[in-house]
Amino acid sequence: MPLSNGPLNGPSNDAARRSTLKQAVFLHTGWRSAGTWVWSRLRELDTVTAFYEPLSNVLAELSLADVSASRPTLTSGHPPLAAPYFEEYRPFLQEGIPGVAGYRRGFSLDRFASQPDAEFAPMQAYLRNLCERTAAQDSVAVFKFCRSSGRLPWLRQAFPQAMHVGVLRNPASQFASGWLLSRQWSNPFFVAAPFRVLGLNQADPLVRQAIEICGVGLPPATATSEDAYAMACEHYARSAEGNNAYRAFVALWILCALRMADGVDLLIDIDRLGASRDYAAGLSAGFATQSGLSPDFSSARDLVDETRRGAARMSGIDGRAMRAVHSAALKFLKAQAGSHAAFVEVIREKMVLANELTDAWR
């Protein structure tokens, strides 16, 4: 046993431990992945300042007067929140001037290129400002992203002091959550989002390959701007054929999963989280080890069971035909991330589960 010149527990050892902990948490999630629930568990901690969707286009027009109204709706499926979604941005807003300081609209579209684009340097400066201002208040910044998975390798390199966490839910459950919102409440956003991201990134060879492998039919590319194309995708989504909408979702899902394969510090498997208290406790311990934070995940719902019980409502999609899409997406991932055997196995399990869940769709 090595000799020690002082007590094992003391100010110097506490300081040494703090110096090894990650200084921020980046949650890389997808729409309808239960990422907001994960974020809400961290937000409850006294030592955390939790920023919701720091790349969302909503932040371009956000005002101080808007913050209080940014709360979950009855149809969102989000957990009750003690404070509005965007409460933590108040110090970065000015009276009478819309927009969060440092935010630019170009941040809102995820990118999948291997090298950072021209928007990345200002985005890095914007996120660093949020981190540094939070650290100055002796708090840990926690970011919940829905638009970062494609840029995850860029962010890992730019923010090595942050804990990068991937949130993964099987594609059938995740898609079903957004599809039912579209069908029941005429909210096409979550059906349109994959079309928008894929369409605006289709010049990238990797994205193009995923589109072709999954057999995705994109909206006609006649729009003159990104905003106009986004509107065209929402219009397209309102009458989109169900099988095509799912193929688009799987193409985007597998691209995001591929970026997680490049390396996250912790992977949260939402499907396991709701079914195993031991797994939930292990995740909490993982956060504590790497960041010093100990979120309580014990109240997670079994979202896989909810998908099974809602199968009868998934009309307009030939679920059995989706097996071929799952198989094609898995082959694509294996070809791109073959050296990450453990992660590939996780994705294989997700596709097996997705086969089971979509089999009941008609």
C-alpha positions as CSV (number, residue, x, y, z in Angstrom):
1,M,0.0,0.0,0.0
2,P,1.5,3.4,-0.9
3,L,2.3,5.8,1.9
4,S,0.3,8.9,2.4
5,N,1.6,12.2,3.9
6,G,-1.8,13.3,5.0
7,P,-5.4,12.2,5.7
8,L,-7.2,10.4,2.9
9,N,-10.2,12.7,3.3
10,G,-9.6,16.4,3.6
11,P,-9.7,19.7,1.7
12,S,-6.8,18.9,-0.6
13,N,-8.3,15.5,-1.5
14,D,-11.8,17.1,-2.1
15,A,-10.2,19.7,-4.4
16,A,-8.3,17.0,-6.3
17,R,-11.5,15.0,-6.8
18,R,-13.4,18.1,-8.0
19,S,-10.6,18.8,-10.5
20,T,-11.1,15.4,-12.1
21,L,-14.9,15.8,-12.5
22,K,-16.6,16.9,-15.7
23,Q,-17.5,20.6,-15.5
24,A,-20.7,20.4,-17.5
25,V,-23.2,17.9,-18.9
26,F,-24.3,17.7,-22.5
27,L,-27.4,15.5,-23.0
28,H,-27.5,14.5,-26.7
29,T,-31.1,13.4,-27.2
30,G,-33.7,13.1,-30.0
31,W,-37.2,14.4,-30.3
32,R,-39.7,12.2,-28.3
33,S,-36.8,10.3,-26.8
34,A,-37.7,11.1,-23.1
35,G,-34.7,13.4,-23.1
36,T,-36.8,16.2,-21.4
37,W,-37.6,13.8,-18.5
38,V,-33.9,12.9,-18.1
39,W,-33.0,16.6,-18.1
40,S,-35.7,17.4,-15.5
41,R,-34.1,14.9,-13.1
42,L,-30.8,16.8,-13.3
43,R,-32.6,20.1,-13.1
44,E,-34.0,19.2,-9.7
45,L,-30.4,19.2,-8.2
46,D,-29.4,22.3,-6.3
47,T,-26.0,22.5,-7.9
48,V,-27.3,22.4,-11.5
49,T,-28.3,25.1,-13.9
50,A,-30.2,23.3,-16.6
51,F,-30.6,24.8,-20.1
52,Y,-33.4,23.5,-22.3
53,E,-32.8,23.2,-26.0
54,P,-29.9,25.7,-26.3
55,L,-29.9,25.3,-30.1
56,S,-33.6,25.7,-30.6
57,N,-34.8,28.3,-33.1
58,V,-37.2,29.5,-30.5
59,L,-34.3,31.2,-28.7
60,A,-33.8,33.6,-31.6
61,E,-37.1,35.4,-30.7
62,L,-37.3,34.6,-27.0
63,S,-38.0,37.6,-24.8
64,L,-38.2,38.1,-21.0
65,A,-42.0,38.4,-21.4
66,D,-42.1,35.0,-23.1
67,V,-40.2,33.0,-20.5
68,S,-43.0,32.5,-18.0
69,A,-45.3,31.1,-20.7
70,S,-42.8,28.4,-21.8
71,R,-44.4,25.5,-19.9
72,P,-45.5,21.9,-20.8
73,T,-48.8,21.7,-22.6
74,L,-51.4,18.9,-21.9
75,T,-50.4,17.2,-25.1
76,S,-46.6,17.4,-24.7
77,G,-46.2,14.3,-22.6
78,H,-43.5,16.2,-20.6
79,P,-43.2,15.9,-16.8
80,P,-44.5,18.8,-14.7
81,L,-41.8,21.4,-14.3
82,A,-41.2,23.6,-11.2
83,A,-40.0,26.4,-13.5
84,P,-40.7,27.3,-17.2
85,Y,-38.6,25.6,-19.8
86,F,-36.4,28.6,-20.6
87,E,-36.1,30.1,-17.0
88,E,-32.3,29.6,-17.0
89,Y,-31.9,32.0,-20.0
90,R,-33.2,35.0,-18.1
91,P,-29.6,36.3,-17.4
92,F,-28.9,36.1,-21.1
93,L,-31.9,38.2,-22.2
94,Q,-32.3,41.9,-22.4
95,E,-35.5,43.9,-21.9
96,G,-36.9,44.9,-25.2
97,I,-34.4,43.0,-27.3
98,P,-35.5,39.5,-28.5
99,G,-33.1,36.6,-28.6
100,V,-30.6,34.9,-26.2
101,A,-27.2,36.6,-26.2
102,G,-24.9,34.9,-28.7
103,Y,-27.6,32.7,-30.3
104,R,-27.8,32.5,-34.1
105,R,-30.5,30.9,-36.2
106,G,-28.0,28.8,-38.0
107,F,-27.4,26.7,-34.8
108,S,-30.8,25.1,-35.1
109,L,-30.1,22.7,-37.9
110,D,-28.1,19.6,-37.0
111,R,-25.1,18.8,-39.3
112,F,-23.4,15.4,-40.0
113,A,-20.3,16.4,-41.8
114,S,-17.0,15.1,-40.5
115,Q,-15.6,18.6,-40.2
116,P,-17.2,21.6,-38.4
117,D,-19.0,24.1,-40.5
118,A,-18.8,27.9,-40.5
119,E,-21.5,28.2,-37.8
120,F,-19.6,26.1,-35.3
121,A,-17.1,28.7,-34.0
122,P,-19.8,31.1,-33.0
123,M,-21.9,28.2,-31.6
124,Q,-18.9,27.1,-29.5
125,A,-18.5,30.6,-28.2
126,Y,-22.2,30.8,-27.3
127,L,-22.1,27.5,-25.4
128,R,-18.9,28.4,-23.7
129,N,-20.4,31.6,-22.4
130,L,-23.3,29.7,-20.9
131,C,-20.9,27.3,-19.3
132,E,-18.5,30.0,-17.9
133,R,-21.3,32.2,-16.6
134,T,-22.8,29.2,-14.9
135,A,-19.5,28.0,-13.4
136,A,-19.0,31.5,-12.0
137,Q,-22.1,31.0,-9.9
138,D,-20.7,27.7,-8.6
139,S,-23.2,25.7,-10.6
140,V,-22.9,23.0,-13.2
141,A,-24.4,23.7,-16.6
142,V,-26.6,20.9,-18.0
143,F,-27.7,21.2,-21.6
144,K,-30.5,19.2,-23.1
145,F,-30.1,19.1,-26.9
146,C,-32.3,17.7,-29.6
147,R,-30.2,19.1,-32.5
148,S,-26.7,18.1,-31.5
149,S,-26.2,14.4,-32.3
150,G,-24.8,14.9,-35.8
151,R,-22.3,17.4,-34.3
152,L,-21.5,15.3,-31.3
153,P,-17.9,14.6,-32.4
154,W,-17.3,18.4,-32.9
155,L,-18.7,19.1,-29.5
156,R,-16.7,16.4,-27.8
157,Q,-13.5,17.9,-29.2
158,A,-14.5,21.5,-28.4
159,F,-15.8,20.7,-24.9
160,P,-13.5,17.9,-23.5
161,Q,-14.2,19.1,-20.0
162,A,-17.9,18.3,-20.4
163,M,-19.6,14.9,-19.8
164,H,-21.3,13.9,-23.0
165,V,-24.3,11.7,-22.5
166,G,-26.2,9.9,-25.2
167,V,-30.0,9.3,-24.7
168,L,-31.2,6.4,-26.8
169,R,-34.8,5.0,-27.2
170,N,-35.8,2.3,-29.7
171,P,-37.0,3.9,-33.0
172,A,-40.5,2.4,-33.0
173,S,-41.4,3.9,-29.6
174,Q,-39.8,7.2,-30.3
175,F,-41.5,7.5,-33.7
176,A,-44.9,6.4,-32.3
177,S,-44.8,9.2,-29.8
178,G,-44.5,11.9,-32.5
179,W,-46.8,10.2,-35.0
180,L,-49.7,10.0,-32.5
181,L,-49.2,13.7,-31.6
182,S,-49.6,14.4,-35.3
183,R,-52.7,12.2,-35.7
184,Q,-54.5,13.2,-32.5
185,W,-53.6,16.8,-32.1
186,S,-52.7,17.9,-35.6
187,N,-49.1,18.7,-34.6
188,P,-46.9,17.7,-37.6
189,F,-43.6,19.0,-36.1
190,F,-42.2,15.6,-35.1
191,V,-43.1,13.9,-38.4
192,A,-41.7,16.8,-40.4
193,A,-38.4,17.1,-38.4
194,P,-36.6,14.1,-40.0
195,F,-37.6,15.2,-43.5
196,R,-36.3,18.7,-42.8
197,V,-32.9,17.5,-41.3
198,L,-32.4,14.9,-44.0
199,G,-33.4,17.2,-46.8
200,L,-31.2,20.1,-45.7
201,N,-28.2,17.7,-45.2
202,Q,-28.7,15.5,-48.3
203,A,-25.6,16.9,-50.1
204,D,-23.5,15.1,-47.4
205,P,-22.5,11.6,-48.7
206,L,-23.2,9.9,-45.4
207,V,-26.7,11.4,-45.1
208,R,-27.4,10.6,-48.8
209,Q,-26.4,7.0,-48.2
210,A,-28.8,6.7,-45.2
211,I,-31.6,8.2,-47.2
212,E,-31.1,5.8,-50.0
213,I,-30.6,2.7,-47.8
214,C,-33.8,3.4,-45.9
215,G,-35.8,4.2,-49.1
216,V,-36.8,7.7,-48.0
217,G,-38.9,9.9,-50.3
218,L,-38.1,13.5,-49.5
219,P,-40.3,16.6,-50.2
220,P,-39.6,18.3,-53.5
221,A,-36.6,20.5,-53.0
222,T,-38.0,23.7,-54.5
223,A,-37.8,26.0,-51.4
224,T,-35.5,29.0,-51.6
225,S,-34.3,29.0,-48.0
226,E,-34.0,26.8,-45.0
227,D,-37.0,28.4,-43.4
228,A,-39.1,27.9,-46.5
229,Y,-38.0,24.3,-46.7
230,A,-39.0,23.7,-43.1
231,M,-42.4,25.1,-43.9
232,A,-42.6,22.8,-47.0
233,C,-41.7,19.8,-44.8
234,E,-44.5,20.6,-42.3
235,H,-47.0,20.8,-45.1
236,Y,-45.6,17.6,-46.5
237,A,-45.9,15.9,-43.1
238,R,-49.6,16.6,-42.8
239,S,-50.3,14.2,-45.6
240,A,-47.2,12.1,-45.5
241,E,-47.6,8.3,-46.2
242,G,-47.0,6.6,-42.9
243,N,-44.4,4.1,-44.2
244,N,-42.4,6.9,-45.7
245,A,-42.5,9.0,-42.6
246,Y,-41.2,6.0,-40.6
247,R,-38.4,5.4,-43.1
248,A,-37.3,9.0,-42.8
249,F,-37.4,8.8,-39.0
250,V,-35.2,5.6,-39.0
251,A,-32.7,7.2,-41.4
252,L,-32.2,10.2,-39.1
253,W,-32.2,7.9,-36.0
254,I,-29.4,5.7,-37.3
255,L,-27.4,8.7,-38.3
256,C,-27.6,10.1,-34.8
257,A,-26.9,6.6,-33.3
258,L,-23.8,6.5,-35.5
259,R,-22.5,9.7,-34.0
260,M,-23.0,8.3,-30.5
261,A,-20.9,5.3,-31.5
262,D,-18.0,7.6,-32.0
263,G,-18.0,8.0,-28.2
264,V,-20.1,9.2,-25.4
265,D,-19.1,9.2,-21.7
266,L,-22.4,7.6,-20.7
267,L,-25.2,6.0,-22.7
268,I,-28.8,6.2,-21.3
269,D,-30.9,3.4,-22.6
270,I,-34.4,4.7,-22.1
271,D,-36.0,1.2,-22.8
272,R,-34.0,-0.4,-20.0
273,L,-34.4,2.6,-17.6
274,G,-38.1,2.2,-17.2
275,A,-37.8,-1.6,-16.7
276,S,-35.0,-1.9,-14.2
277,R,-34.4,-0.1,-10.9
278,D,-30.9,-1.5,-10.8
279,Y,-30.1,0.0,-14.1
280,A,-31.6,3.4,-12.9
281,A,-29.3,3.2,-9.8
282,G,-26.3,2.4,-12.0
283,L,-26.9,5.4,-14.2
284,S,-27.1,7.7,-11.2
285,A,-23.8,6.2,-10.0
286,G,-22.3,6.8,-13.4
287,F,-23.2,10.5,-13.2
288,A,-21.8,10.8,-9.7
289,T,-18.5,9.2,-10.7
290,Q,-18.0,11.5,-13.7
291,S,-19.7,14.7,-12.8
292,G,-20.3,14.6,-9.0
293,L,-24.1,14.9,-9.8
294,S,-26.5,12.2,-8.5
295,P,-29.9,12.4,-10.4
296,D,-32.7,10.2,-9.2
297,F,-34.0,8.1,-12.1
298,S,-36.1,5.7,-10.0
299,S,-39.5,7.2,-11.2
300,A,-38.9,6.3,-14.8
301,R,-41.9,4.9,-16.6
302,D,-41.9,1.7,-18.7
303,L,-42.2,3.4,-22.1
304,V,-41.8,0.1,-24.1
305,D,-44.9,-1.2,-22.4
306,E,-46.8,2.0,-23.2
307,T,-45.8,1.6,-26.9
308,R,-47.2,-2.0,-26.8
309,R,-50.5,-0.8,-25.3
310,G,-50.9,2.0,-27.9
311,A,-50.3,-0.3,-30.9
312,A,-53.9,-0.2,-32.0
313,R,-53.7,3.6,-32.5
314,M,-50.8,3.3,-34.9
315,S,-52.9,3.2,-38.0
316,G,-51.7,4.0,-41.5
317,I,-48.4,2.1,-41.3
318,D,-47.6,-1.4,-42.4
319,G,-45.5,-2.4,-39.5
320,R,-44.4,-5.8,-40.9
321,A,-42.8,-4.0,-43.9
322,M,-40.6,-2.0,-41.5
323,R,-38.4,-5.1,-40.8
324,A,-36.6,-4.5,-44.0
325,V,-35.9,-0.9,-43.0
326,H,-34.6,-1.9,-39.6
327,S,-32.3,-4.5,-41.2
328,A,-31.0,-2.0,-43.8
329,A,-30.3,0.7,-41.1
330,L,-28.4,-1.9,-38.9
331,K,-26.3,-2.9,-41.9
332,F,-25.5,0.7,-42.6
333,L,-24.4,1.2,-38.9
334,K,-22.3,-1.9,-39.0
335,A,-20.5,-0.8,-42.1
336,Q,-19.7,2.6,-40.6
337,A,-19.1,1.6,-37.0
338,G,-17.9,-1.9,-37.2
339,S,-15.1,-1.5,-34.7
340,H,-17.6,-0.5,-31.9
341,A,-18.8,-4.0,-31.3
342,A,-20.6,-3.3,-28.0
343,F,-22.5,-0.3,-29.4
344,V,-23.4,-2.2,-32.5
345,E,-24.9,-4.9,-30.3
346,V,-27.0,-2.3,-28.5
347,I,-28.4,-1.1,-31.8
348,R,-29.1,-4.6,-32.9
349,E,-31.2,-5.1,-29.8
350,K,-33.0,-1.9,-30.5
351,M,-33.9,-3.1,-34.0
352,V,-35.1,-6.5,-32.7
353,L,-37.3,-4.6,-30.2
354,A,-38.5,-2.3,-33.0
355,N,-39.4,-5.3,-35.1
356,E,-41.6,-6.7,-32.3
357,L,-43.3,-3.3,-31.7
358,T,-44.0,-2.4,-35.3
359,D,-45.3,-5.9,-36.1
360,A,-48.6,-4.9,-34.4
361,W,-49.0,-1.7,-36.5
362,R,-51.5,-1.7,-39.4
